[in-house]
Amino acid sequence: MRTVLTRPAALAPAADEAARPDRKAAILLAAEKLFAQHGYHAVSIRQIAAEAGVPLALVGYYYGAKHELFHAIFAHWQPTIDQRLALLHQALAGAQPPPLRRVVQAFVEPVLALRASAEGEYYAMLVARELAYRTPDTDRVLAEMFDPMAHAFIDALHQLRPRWPRARAAWAYQFAMGALLHHLMDHRVQRLSHGQNPPHDAAAAPQLIDFITAGIAAVLPTDPTTPQET
């Protein structure tokens, strides 16, 4: 009789291991940091376990496969997306007509605040990296988490500039996203400014908001024959 070889089942961690919620949080933070620094595909589950200081089996016990752990990071930070949408709603419900700059502030300011915080630094870096260098594996998560928000901002731009097609508002959103992501990721500004400008400095937020606002106004002018809104 032929013996059938089967893969042994993964052993569950000991009870005292599984009862440590601090270790579950440590795994999420370690994955977030390593993915942000090196990219999703360059990081292994073994490296995440080592960074978190936990047994390898515990990563799979809490989060499953690597793509599920990647998804869990973004699900953990879902409130930051909700915050941006709430600020967008406030901007549109404010002065009539709502100023374009307030919509841009809702788009930019929470991200810069996150990047400047100790808690959100690696998450902001991760979002910027994966949006800039997306792959099929990561794009599914990004589409699920960020596309609804992107559509909301594009719809808002179209609402502010209804004489233009929504497709043109989508271009304006993409250009705005490019400026924001570059600001989050690029370190050369310190060298190019001869040391005067720290990289991704949150104090530069008003200038970035002015820049993006002016750029959107150039793509979606209220009236091509009149000065553009800033």
MODELLER restraints for C-alpha pairs under 7 A, 6 or more apart:
rsr = mdl.restraints
at = mdl.atoms
rsr.add(forms.Gaussian(group=physical.xy_distance, feature=features.Distance(at['CA:12:A'], at['CA:61:A']), mean=6.97, stdev=0.5))
rsr.add(forms.Gaussian(group=physical.xy_distance, feature=features.Distance(at['CA:13:A'], at['CA:57:A']), mean=6.71, stdev=0.5))
rsr.add(forms.Gaussian(group=physical.xy_distance, feature=features.Distance(at['CA:13:A'], at['CA:58:A']), mean=6.35, stdev=0.5))
rsr.add(forms.Gaussian(group=physical.xy_distance, feature=features.Distance(at['CA:23:A'], at['CA:54:A']), mean=6.92, stdev=0.5))
rsr.add(forms.Gaussian(group=physical.xy_distance, feature=features.Distance(at['CA:24:A'], at['CA:62:A']), mean=6.60, stdev=0.5))
rsr.add(forms.Gaussian(group=physical.xy_distance, feature=features.Distance(at['CA:26:A'], at['CA:52:A']), mean=5.29, stdev=0.5))
rsr.add(forms.Gaussian(group=physical.xy_distance, feature=features.Distance(at['CA:27:A'], at['CA:48:A']), mean=6.76, stdev=0.5))
rsr.add(forms.Gaussian(group=physical.xy_distance, feature=features.Distance(at['CA:27:A'], at['CA:49:A']), mean=6.71, stdev=0.5))
rsr.add(forms.Gaussian(group=physical.xy_distance, feature=features.Distance(at['CA:27:A'], at['CA:52:A']), mean=5.21, stdev=0.5))
rsr.add(forms.Gaussian(group=physical.xy_distance, feature=features.Distance(at['CA:27:A'], at['CA:59:A']), mean=6.69, stdev=0.5))
rsr.add(forms.Gaussian(group=physical.xy_distance, feature=features.Distance(at['CA:28:A'], at['CA:73:A']), mean=6.47, stdev=0.5))
rsr.add(forms.Gaussian(group=physical.xy_distance, feature=features.Distance(at['CA:30:A'], at['CA:48:A']), mean=5.76, stdev=0.5))
rsr.add(forms.Gaussian(group=physical.xy_distance, feature=features.Distance(at['CA:30:A'], at['CA:51:A']), mean=5.69, stdev=0.5))
rsr.add(forms.Gaussian(group=physical.xy_distance, feature=features.Distance(at['CA:30:A'], at['CA:52:A']), mean=5.34, stdev=0.5))
rsr.add(forms.Gaussian(group=physical.xy_distance, feature=features.Distance(at['CA:31:A'], at['CA:48:A']), mean=5.51, stdev=0.5))
rsr.add(forms.Gaussian(group=physical.xy_distance, feature=features.Distance(at['CA:32:A'], at['CA:73:A']), mean=6.67, stdev=0.5))
rsr.add(forms.Gaussian(group=physical.xy_distance, feature=features.Distance(at['CA:32:A'], at['CA:122:A']), mean=6.27, stdev=0.5))
rsr.add(forms.Gaussian(group=physical.xy_distance, feature=features.Distance(at['CA:32:A'], at['CA:123:A']), mean=6.25, stdev=0.5))
rsr.add(forms.Gaussian(group=physical.xy_distance, feature=features.Distance(at['CA:33:A'], at['CA:122:A']), mean=5.40, stdev=0.5))
rsr.add(forms.Gaussian(group=physical.xy_distance, feature=features.Distance(at['CA:34:A'], at['CA:43:A']), mean=6.67, stdev=0.5))
rsr.add(forms.Gaussian(group=physical.xy_distance, feature=features.Distance(at['CA:35:A'], at['CA:43:A']), mean=6.52, stdev=0.5))
rsr.add(forms.Gaussian(group=physical.xy_distance, feature=features.Distance(at['CA:35:A'], at['CA:126:A']), mean=6.39, stdev=0.5))
rsr.add(forms.Gaussian(group=physical.xy_distance, feature=features.Distance(at['CA:36:A'], at['CA:122:A']), mean=5.82, stdev=0.5))
rsr.add(forms.Gaussian(group=physical.xy_distance, feature=features.Distance(at['CA:36:A'], at['CA:123:A']), mean=6.97, stdev=0.5))
rsr.add(forms.Gaussian(group=physical.xy_distance, feature=features.Distance(at['CA:36:A'], at['CA:125:A']), mean=5.45, stdev=0.5))
rsr.add(forms.Gaussian(group=physical.xy_distance, feature=features.Distance(at['CA:36:A'], at['CA:126:A']), mean=4.02, stdev=0.5))
rsr.add(forms.Gaussian(group=physical.xy_distance, feature=features.Distance(at['CA:36:A'], at['CA:129:A']), mean=6.73, stdev=0.5))
rsr.add(forms.Gaussian(group=physical.xy_distance, feature=features.Distance(at['CA:45:A'], at['CA:66:A']), mean=6.64, stdev=0.5))
rsr.add(forms.Gaussian(group=physical.xy_distance, feature=features.Distance(at['CA:46:A'], at['CA:56:A']), mean=6.03, stdev=0.5))
rsr.add(forms.Gaussian(group=physical.xy_distance, feature=features.Distance(at['CA:49:A'], at['CA:55:A']), mean=6.22, stdev=0.5))
rsr.add(forms.Gaussian(group=physical.xy_distance, feature=features.Distance(at['CA:49:A'], at['CA:56:A']), mean=5.30, stdev=0.5))
rsr.add(forms.Gaussian(group=physical.xy_distance, feature=features.Distance(at['CA:49:A'], at['CA:59:A']), mean=6.54, stdev=0.5))
rsr.add(forms.Gaussian(group=physical.xy_distance, feature=features.Distance(at['CA:63:A'], at['CA:69:A']), mean=5.21, stdev=0.5))
rsr.add(forms.Gaussian(group=physical.xy_distance, feature=features.Distance(at['CA:71:A'], at['CA:141:A']), mean=6.10, stdev=0.5))
rsr.add(forms.Gaussian(group=physical.xy_distance, feature=features.Distance(at['CA:84:A'], at['CA:106:A']), mean=5.61, stdev=0.5))
rsr.add(forms.Gaussian(group=physical.xy_distance, feature=features.Distance(at['CA:84:A'], at['CA:107:A']), mean=6.27, stdev=0.5))
rsr.add(forms.Gaussian(group=physical.xy_distance, feature=features.Distance(at['CA:84:A'], at['CA:110:A']), mean=6.62, stdev=0.5))
rsr.add(forms.Gaussian(group=physical.xy_distance, feature=features.Distance(at['CA:85:A'], at['CA:149:A']), mean=6.88, stdev=0.5))
rsr.add(forms.Gaussian(group=physical.xy_distance, feature=features.Distance(at['CA:87:A'], at['CA:106:A']), mean=5.16, stdev=0.5))
rsr.add(forms.Gaussian(group=physical.xy_distance, feature=features.Distance(at['CA:88:A'], at['CA:103:A']), mean=5.82, stdev=0.5))
rsr.add(forms.Gaussian(group=physical.xy_distance, feature=features.Distance(at['CA:88:A'], at['CA:106:A']), mean=5.35, stdev=0.5))
rsr.add(forms.Gaussian(group=physical.xy_distance, feature=features.Distance(at['CA:91:A'], at['CA:98:A']), mean=6.35, stdev=0.5))
rsr.add(forms.Gaussian(group=physical.xy_distance, feature=features.Distance(at['CA:91:A'], at['CA:102:A']), mean=5.56, stdev=0.5))
rsr.add(forms.Gaussian(group=physical.xy_distance, feature=features.Distance(at['CA:91:A'], at['CA:103:A']), mean=5.76, stdev=0.5))
rsr.add(forms.Gaussian(group=physical.xy_distance, feature=features.Distance(at['CA:92:A'], at['CA:98:A']), mean=5.46, stdev=0.5))
rsr.add(forms.Gaussian(group=physical.xy_distance, feature=features.Distance(at['CA:100:A'], at['CA:213:A']), mean=6.66, stdev=0.5))
rsr.add(forms.Gaussian(group=physical.xy_distance, feature=features.Distance(at['CA:101:A'], at['CA:213:A']), mean=5.68, stdev=0.5))
rsr.add(forms.Gaussian(group=physical.xy_distance, feature=features.Distance(at['CA:104:A'], at['CA:209:A']), mean=6.31, stdev=0.5))
rsr.add(forms.Gaussian(group=physical.xy_distance, feature=features.Distance(at['CA:104:A'], at['CA:213:A']), mean=6.33, stdev=0.5))
rsr.add(forms.Gaussian(group=physical.xy_distance, feature=features.Distance(at['CA:105:A'], at['CA:209:A']), mean=6.35, stdev=0.5))
rsr.add(forms.Gaussian(group=physical.xy_distance, feature=features.Distance(at['CA:108:A'], at['CA:209:A']), mean=6.97, stdev=0.5))
rsr.add(forms.Gaussian(group=physical.xy_distance, feature=features.Distance(at['CA:111:A'], at['CA:124:A']), mean=6.91, stdev=0.5))
rsr.add(forms.Gaussian(group=physical.xy_distance, feature=features.Distance(at['CA:112:A'], at['CA:202:A']), mean=5.83, stdev=0.5))
rsr.add(forms.Gaussian(group=physical.xy_distance, feature=features.Distance(at['CA:113:A'], at['CA:202:A']), mean=6.92, stdev=0.5))
rsr.add(forms.Gaussian(group=physical.xy_distance, feature=features.Distance(at['CA:114:A'], at['CA:120:A']), mean=4.83, stdev=0.5))
rsr.add(forms.Gaussian(group=physical.xy_distance, feature=features.Distance(at['CA:114:A'], at['CA:121:A']), mean=6.16, stdev=0.5))
rsr.add(forms.Gaussian(group=physical.xy_distance, feature=features.Distance(at['CA:114:A'], at['CA:124:A']), mean=6.37, stdev=0.5))
rsr.add(forms.Gaussian(group=physical.xy_distance, feature=features.Distance(at['CA:115:A'], at['CA:121:A']), mean=4.41, stdev=0.5))
rsr.add(forms.Gaussian(group=physical.xy_distance, feature=features.Distance(at['CA:115:A'], at['CA:124:A']), mean=5.24, stdev=0.5))
rsr.add(forms.Gaussian(group=physical.xy_distance, feature=features.Distance(at['CA:116:A'], at['CA:202:A']), mean=6.40, stdev=0.5))
rsr.add(forms.Gaussian(group=physical.xy_distance, feature=features.Distance(at['CA:125:A'], at['CA:184:A']), mean=6.98, stdev=0.5))
rsr.add(forms.Gaussian(group=physical.xy_distance, feature=features.Distance(at['CA:125:A'], at['CA:185:A']), mean=6.96, stdev=0.5))
rsr.add(forms.Gaussian(group=physical.xy_distance, feature=features.Distance(at['CA:128:A'], at['CA:181:A']), mean=5.42, stdev=0.5))
rsr.add(forms.Gaussian(group=physical.xy_distance, feature=features.Distance(at['CA:128:A'], at['CA:184:A']), mean=6.78, stdev=0.5))
rsr.add(forms.Gaussian(group=physical.xy_distance, feature=features.Distance(at['CA:128:A'], at['CA:185:A']), mean=6.79, stdev=0.5))
rsr.add(forms.Gaussian(group=physical.xy_distance, feature=features.Distance(at['CA:154:A'], at['CA:169:A']), mean=5.71, stdev=0.5))
rsr.add(forms.Gaussian(group=physical.xy_distance, feature=features.Distance(at['CA:154:A'], at['CA:170:A']), mean=5.62, stdev=0.5))
rsr.add(forms.Gaussian(group=physical.xy_distance, feature=features.Distance(at['CA:154:A'], at['CA:173:A']), mean=6.25, stdev=0.5))
rsr.add(forms.Gaussian(group=physical.xy_distance, feature=features.Distance(at['CA:157:A'], at['CA:169:A']), mean=5.89, stdev=0.5))
rsr.add(forms.Gaussian(group=physical.xy_distance, feature=features.Distance(at['CA:158:A'], at['CA:166:A']), mean=5.50, stdev=0.5))
rsr.add(forms.Gaussian(group=physical.xy_distance, feature=features.Distance(at['CA:158:A'], at['CA:169:A']), mean=5.74, stdev=0.5))
rsr.add(forms.Gaussian(group=physical.xy_distance, feature=features.Distance(at['CA:161:A'], at['CA:220:A']), mean=6.36, stdev=0.5))
rsr.add(forms.Gaussian(group=physical.xy_distance, feature=features.Distance(at['CA:161:A'], at['CA:222:A']), mean=6.38, stdev=0.5))
rsr.add(forms.Gaussian(group=physical.xy_distance, feature=features.Distance(at['CA:164:A'], at['CA:220:A']), mean=6.84, stdev=0.5))
rsr.add(forms.Gaussian(group=physical.xy_distance, feature=features.Distance(at['CA:172:A'], at['CA:216:A']), mean=5.45, stdev=0.5))
rsr.add(forms.Gaussian(group=physical.xy_distance, feature=features.Distance(at['CA:172:A'], at['CA:219:A']), mean=6.30, stdev=0.5))
rsr.add(forms.Gaussian(group=physical.xy_distance, feature=features.Distance(at['CA:176:A'], at['CA:212:A']), mean=5.66, stdev=0.5))
rsr.add(forms.Gaussian(group=physical.xy_distance, feature=features.Distance(at['CA:183:A'], at['CA:200:A']), mean=5.46, stdev=0.5))
rsr.add(forms.Gaussian(group=physical.xy_distance, feature=features.Distance(at['CA:184:A'], at['CA:200:A']), mean=5.19, stdev=0.5))
rsr.add(forms.Gaussian(group=physical.xy_distance, feature=features.Distance(at['CA:186:A'], at['CA:199:A']), mean=6.82, stdev=0.5))
rsr.add(forms.Gaussian(group=physical.xy_distance, feature=features.Distance(at['CA:187:A'], at['CA:199:A']), mean=4.95, stdev=0.5))
rsr.add(forms.Gaussian(group=physical.xy_distance, feature=features.Distance(at['CA:189:A'], at['CA:197:A']), mean=6.21, stdev=0.5))
rsr.add(forms.Gaussian(group=physical.xy_distance, feature=features.Distance(at['CA:189:A'], at['CA:199:A']), mean=6.02, stdev=0.5))
rsr.add(forms.Gaussian(group=physical.xy_distance, feature=features.Distance(at['CA:190:A'], at['CA:196:A']), mean=6.28, stdev=0.5))
rsr.add(forms.Gaussian(group=physical.xy_distance, feature=features.Distance(at['CA:190:A'], at['CA:197:A']), mean=4.95, stdev=0.5))
rsr.add(forms.Gaussian(group=physical.xy_distance, feature=features.Distance(at['CA:190:A'], at['CA:198:A']), mean=5.33, stdev=0.5))
rsr.add(forms.Gaussian(group=physical.xy_distance, feature=features.Distance(at['CA:190:A'], at['CA:199:A']), mean=5.86, stdev=0.5))
rsr.add(forms.Gaussian(group=physical.xy_distance, feature=features.Distance(at['CA:213:A'], at['CA:230:A']), mean=6.20, stdev=0.5))
rsr.add(forms.Gaussian(group=physical.xy_distance, feature=features.Distance(at['CA:214:A'], at['CA:230:A']), mean=5.53, stdev=0.5))
rsr.add(forms.Gaussian(group=physical.xy_distance, feature=features.Distance(at['CA:217:A'], at['CA:228:A']), mean=6.00, stdev=0.5))
rsr.add(forms.Gaussian(group=physical.xy_distance, feature=features.Distance(at['CA:217:A'], at['CA:229:A']), mean=6.00, stdev=0.5))
rsr.add(forms.Gaussian(group=physical.xy_distance, feature=features.Distance(at['CA:217:A'], at['CA:230:A']), mean=6.83, stdev=0.5))
rsr.add(forms.Gaussian(group=physical.xy_distance, feature=features.Distance(at['CA:218:A'], at['CA:228:A']), mean=6.71, stdev=0.5))
rsr.add(forms.Gaussian(group=physical.xy_distance, feature=features.Distance(at['CA:221:A'], at['CA:228:A']), mean=5.60, stdev=0.5))
rsr.add(forms.Gaussian(group=physical.xy_distance, feature=features.Distance(at['CA:222:A'], at['CA:228:A']), mean=6.57, stdev=0.5))
